[in-house]
Amino acid sequence: MDRLDLKVEFEKQVKDADVKIAEAEKNLIQLKEYKTKLLGGLETLELLNSEDNNTNPNEDSADAGAQGTAAGVPTITDVPPVDPPSTDS
């Protein structure tokens, strides 16, 4: 290969690398958004749990769980599954 061929090949590889970097950055953004949603879900669950614990501190623990479900607090089966973002190129 002469110098001109090498230059063309390197330029092609640089373009390919730029495309791969852009795709990786897009995937990184999607994964960070997904993580933020998961952390928000955890925070919501903690808030719901603390509200259940503070509703009636004199209540028997067996009654507290039943009342929490009856009061409209979602159970784990009520929460729809969340699909992770696609990493397909």
NORHU-V64957 format. One record per backbone hydrogen bond with DSSP energy under -0.5 kcal/mol. NH is the residue of the N-H (numbers start at 1). CO is the residue of the C=O. E is the energy in kcal/mol with one decimal. If there is no record, write none. Layout:
NH_CO_E / NH_CO_E
This chain:
6_2_-2.2 / 7_3_-2.5 / 8_4_-2.2 / 9_5_-2.4 / 10_6_-2.8 / 11_7_-2.4 / 12_8_-2.1 / 13_9_-2.3 / 14_10_-2.4 / 15_11_-2.1 / 16_12_-2.3 / 17_13_-2.4 / 18_14_-2.4 / 19_15_-2.1 / 20_16_-2.3 / 21_17_-2.5 / 22_18_-2.3 / 23_19_-2.2 / 24_20_-2.4 / 25_21_-2.5 / 26_22_-2.1 / 27_23_-2.5 / 28_24_-2.4 / 29_25_-2.2 / 30_26_-2.2 / 31_27_-2.6 / 32_28_-2.3 / 33_29_-2.3 / 34_30_-2.4 / 35_31_-2.4 / 36_32_-2.2 / 37_33_-2.2 / 38_34_-2.3 / 39_35_-2.8 / 40_36_-2.3 / 41_37_-2.3 / 42_38_-2.3 / 43_39_-2.5 / 44_40_-2.4 / 45_41_-2.4 / 46_42_-2.3 / 47_43_-2.4 / 48_44_-2.7 / 49_45_-2.4 / 50_46_-2.5 / 51_47_-2.2 / 52_48_-2.2 / 53_49_-2.0 / 54_50_-1.7 / 55_51_-0.9 / 56_52_-0.6 / 59_56_-1.8 / 64_60_-2.1 / 65_61_-1.5 / 66_62_-1.3 / 67_63_-2.7 / 68_64_-2.4 / 69_65_-1.7 / 70_66_-2.1 / 71_67_-2.3 / 72_69_-1.3 / 73_68_-1.8 / 78_75_-1.5 / 79_75_-0.7 / 80_78_-0.5 / 83_81_-0.5
